[in-house]
Amino acid sequence: MADPQEFILPAKYTFTPGMTLMHETSWERLKKLAEQAQNSDPDAHGLYIYNDFFGYAILDLVDRTLSSIHTLVVKKKWLDAFYAIVALTYFMDMNTEWLQIDNGERVDLTNQAYSALVVKTLHSLAAADPPLLNEATLPDLEGALKAIAQWAEDMDGLVGGPYGVVAKGYGKKLFGERTAEEHKRIKEAQDKAYERYVGSLSDAQREERGDLTPEERKAMLSAQDDEDEEKDEGVWFDGASADDVNTKDDSFKITPVWKAYKECIASFPDGPMRGPCWDLTEWSAAEKKQFSLSNY
């Protein structure tokens, strides 16, 4: 008989090499984005093109993903929109170069577009009949809400956005009855489930995915525990109210926000200022030669 406190990996869900529970659709989208980002990184190809090349290349991927999410929202495909938002949230956190580009308005409007799509999707999942914003439907829901709230906090000081208040509000509303001890137990159960999952993979599969060794994972978890104890921040939605889900803000209004965002994008060229495209694997040797670091 299974331990009632044991976490069983749900169907169509996986763990990332970073031990994050994620729907397979989100994971496949995140992997593709990461590969495309790698293909556009001048450093990875021994090139120097211009300062903001990589930042705008990442922003191009963010733009394309936001457009995909917007299409899903228009079609009211709320679960698919959520899966894409999860992938984009983790991708942006992994690739922050786009925040440093030379156009603050573009960063601001991109963040507002993300904000509007996130809030609309969360509200629509919650309002669905039957409701879809729950762990039975979305086993990674708390982790996703936490990631969204953390991204909003990371953006604070740049352009910020109250969508983090909404995410924390849903955290409080849906998971507020859980104690810190229960959160710890759930995390430990998921960590054990990850160990079982990665143990079921072949050496080749683990190497291809980039999973850490057991020793590396142990060290990482120990460092995380030490950091959590040092911060002593409690539960990630501490200080939030369930009523925060009803927060109103102009950045949540999809129609005007999306219009301003698309108008801004239209004022920029489709590709880089130098070179044929963002994907450096599609450049010829001759096209790369003038930008090679060996020239310096």
Residue pairs with C-beta under 8 A, 6 or more apart in sequence:
2 8
5 185
5 189
6 189
6 192
6 193
7 186
7 189
7 190
7 192
7 193
8 193
9 15
9 21
9 193
9 196
9 197
10 139
12 23
12 24
12 25
13 21
13 22
13 23
13 24
13 139
13 140
14 21
14 22
14 23
14 24
14 27
14 197
15 21
15 22
15 193
15 194
15 197
15 198
16 22
16 27
16 30
17 209
17 210
17 211
17 212
19 190
19 191
19 194
19 217
20 90
20 140
20 143
21 139
21 140
21 143
21 190
22 30
22 86
22 140
23 83
23 86
23 138
23 140
25 80
25 83
25 84
26 83
26 84
26 86
26 87
26 140
27 87
29 65
29 83
29 84
29 87
29 88
30 86
30 87
30 90
30 91
33 61
33 65
33 87
33 88
33 91
34 91
34 94
36 61
36 279
37 57
37 58
37 61
37 91
37 95
38 44
39 279
39 280
39 281
40 54
40 57
40 58
40 61
40 278
40 279
40 280
41 54
41 57
41 280
42 48
42 49
42 53
42 54
42 280
42 291
43 54
44 280
45 280
45 288
46 292
46 293
46 294
47 280
47 288
47 291
47 292
47 293
48 291
48 293
48 296
49 272
49 274
49 275
49 291
50 273
50 274
51 102
52 100
52 101
52 102
53 272
53 274
53 275
54 97
55 97
55 98
55 99
55 100
55 101
56 98
56 101
56 272
56 278
57 272
57 278
58 95
58 97
58 98
59 98
59 101
59 106
59 110
60 278
61 91
62 88
62 91
62 92
62 98
62 110
63 110
63 265
65 84
65 87
65 88
65 91
66 88
66 110
66 113
66 114
66 117
66 261
68 84
69 81
69 84
69 85
69 88
69 117
69 121
70 113
70 117
70 254
70 258
72 78
72 80
72 81
72 84
73 81
73 117
73 120
73 121
73 124
73 254
76 124
78 121
78 124
78 125
78 128
78 132
79 125
79 132
79 137
79 138
81 117
81 121
82 121
82 125
82 138
82 144
85 117
85 118
85 121
85 144
85 148
86 140
86 144
86 147
88 114
89 144
89 147
89 148
89 151
90 147
92 98
92 114
92 151
93 147
93 150
93 151
93 154
96 154
98 107
98 110
99 107
99 155
99 158
101 107
104 159
105 264
106 264
106 265
106 268
107 158
107 159
108 159
109 257
109 260
109 261
109 264
110 261
111 155
111 158
111 159
111 160
111 161
112 159
112 161
112 251
112 257
112 260
112 261
113 257
113 258
113 261
114 161
114 163
115 161
115 162
115 163
115 249
115 251
115 252
115 257
116 251
116 252
116 253
116 254
116 257
116 258
117 254
118 148
118 163
118 166
118 167
119 163
119 166
119 252
120 252
120 254
122 133
122 166
122 167
122 170
122 245
123 245
125 131
125 132
125 133
125 138
126 132
126 133
126 170
126 245
132 138
133 141
133 170
133 174
134 141
134 174
135 141
135 142
135 174
138 144
141 174
142 171
142 174
142 175
145 167
145 168
145 170
145 171
145 174
145 237
146 167
146 171
146 236
146 237
148 163
148 164
148 167
149 164
149 167
149 168
149 171
149 236
149 237
150 164
150 236
151 164
152 160
152 161
152 162
152 163
152 164
152 165
152 167
153 164
155 161
156 164
161 249
161 251
162 247
162 249
162 251
163 249
163 251
163 252
165 240
165 244
165 247
166 244
166 245
166 247
168 236
168 237
168 239
168 240
168 244
169 237
169 240
169 241
169 242
169 243
169 244
169 245
169 246
169 247
170 245
171 235
171 236
171 237
171 240
172 237
172 240
172 241
172 242
172 244
173 242
173 245
175 237
176 237
176 242
178 186
178 235
180 234
180 235
183 235
191 221
195 214
195 217
198 206
198 211
201 209
201 211
212 220
250 256
250 257
251 257
271 277
271 278
272 278
274 291
275 283
275 287
275 291
276 282
276 283
276 287
277 283
280 288
